[in-house]
C-alpha cells in the first residue's frame, strides 16, 4: 500500500516555515523527500519527523547540529527497541515450544 505524498509547499505552510527550510533539512539528510509524478513531498512519517525538528528548534532552542544528534539517537533507540522486541518474540517461541508436550 502506498503512503500518501504531502506536497512540500503544504508541509511548509502547515508548519509556518519556508520550503527552503525543508530543502535545507533534506540537504543535511535529516528528512527524505519523495516524488510521485509531478508532486514532490513527504510521506506522513517524514512530516512527523519535520514537525519534531521544527519543535526542537522553536520550543527548545536546539540548533541543527543538536537536532541531528537527537534524531540519530532517536533512530538508534527505535532500532534497538525493534531488535529487542524481535528477540523477546523469538525467546517466547522457544520457551513455548519447549513447554509443549511431545
Phi, psi and omega per residue, in radians:
X1 nan 2.264 -3.129
X2 -1.447 2.384 3.062
X3 -1.314 2.566 3.060
X4 -1.199 2.582 3.101
X5 -1.769 2.201 3.115
X6 -1.759 2.072 -3.066
X7 -0.982 2.535 -3.126
X8 -0.933 -0.784 -3.105
X9 -1.103 -0.660 3.117
X10 -1.140 -0.760 3.120
X11 -1.107 -0.818 -3.133
X12 -1.029 -0.815 -3.129
X13 -1.109 -0.758 -3.120
X14 -1.103 -0.524 -3.125
X15 -1.775 0.069 -3.139
X16 0.989 0.808 3.047
X17 -2.290 2.907 -3.141
X18 -1.521 2.687 3.051
X19 -1.009 -0.481 3.124
X20 -1.137 -0.569 3.074
X21 -1.115 -0.745 3.118
X22 -1.116 -0.714 3.107
X23 -1.087 -0.680 3.098
X24 -1.091 -0.758 3.093
X25 -1.035 -0.715 3.108
X26 -1.113 -0.796 -3.129
X27 -1.054 -0.588 3.122
X28 -1.422 -0.112 3.133
X29 1.397 0.263 -3.132
X30 -1.346 -0.543 3.116
X31 -2.434 2.854 -3.121
X32 -2.165 2.199 3.117
X33 -1.599 2.574 3.075
X34 -2.210 2.814 3.131
X35 -2.153 2.363 3.052
X36 -2.305 1.789 -3.041
X37 1.169 -2.157 3.125
X38 -1.647 -0.050 -3.104
X39 -1.569 2.198 3.059
X40 -1.979 2.162 -3.072
X41 -2.950 -2.612 -2.973
X42 -2.324 2.590 2.982
X43 -1.332 2.765 -3.101
X44 -0.936 -0.659 3.135
X45 -1.108 -0.604 3.115
X46 -1.286 -0.578 3.080
X47 -1.129 -0.725 3.085
X48 -1.079 -0.680 3.119
X49 -1.145 -0.738 3.103
X50 -1.094 -0.757 3.102
X51 -1.005 -0.729 3.107
X52 -1.075 -0.795 -3.140
X53 -1.023 -0.857 -3.134
X54 -1.079 -0.708 3.132
X55 -1.138 -0.763 3.110
X56 -1.027 -0.717 -3.103
X57 -1.288 -0.879 -3.068
X58 -1.259 -0.869 -3.002
X59 -1.428 -0.615 -3.057
X60 -1.877 -0.183 3.131
X61 1.260 0.433 -3.123
X62 -1.419 2.322 3.102
X63 -1.366 2.993 -3.055
X64 -1.096 -0.586 3.091
X65 -1.113 -0.721 3.092
X66 -1.163 -0.699 3.101
X67 -1.048 -0.759 3.136
X68 -1.038 -0.751 3.118
X69 -1.125 -0.793 3.130
X70 -1.033 -0.805 -3.127
X71 -1.128 -0.707 3.125
X72 -1.091 -0.768 3.110
X73 -1.140 -0.712 3.128
X74 -1.106 -0.747 3.106
X75 -1.105 -0.713 -3.137
X76 -1.140 -0.727 3.116
X77 -1.104 -0.707 3.103
X78 -1.091 -0.768 3.114
X79 -1.064 -0.807 -3.140
X80 -1.135 -0.687 3.107
X81 -1.071 -0.794 3.117
X82 -1.077 -0.742 -3.140
X83 -1.101 -0.810 3.124
X84 -1.119 -0.637 3.112
X85 -1.119 -0.756 3.096
X86 -1.115 -0.707 3.113
X87 -1.112 -0.708 3.116
X88 -1.118 -0.714 3.090
X89 -1.085 -0.768 3.119
X90 -1.080 -0.764 3.138
X91 -1.119 -0.715 3.101
X92 -1.072 -0.734 3.115
X93 -1.108 -0.727 3.132
X94 -1.113 -0.785 -3.140
X95 -1.166 -0.677 3.097
X96 -1.102 -0.750 3.137
X97 -1.135 -0.633 -3.140
X98 -1.207 -0.608 -3.085
X99 -1.429 -0.240 3.141
X100 -1.260 2.426 3.072
X101 -1.189 2.492 -3.136
X102 -1.369 nan nan
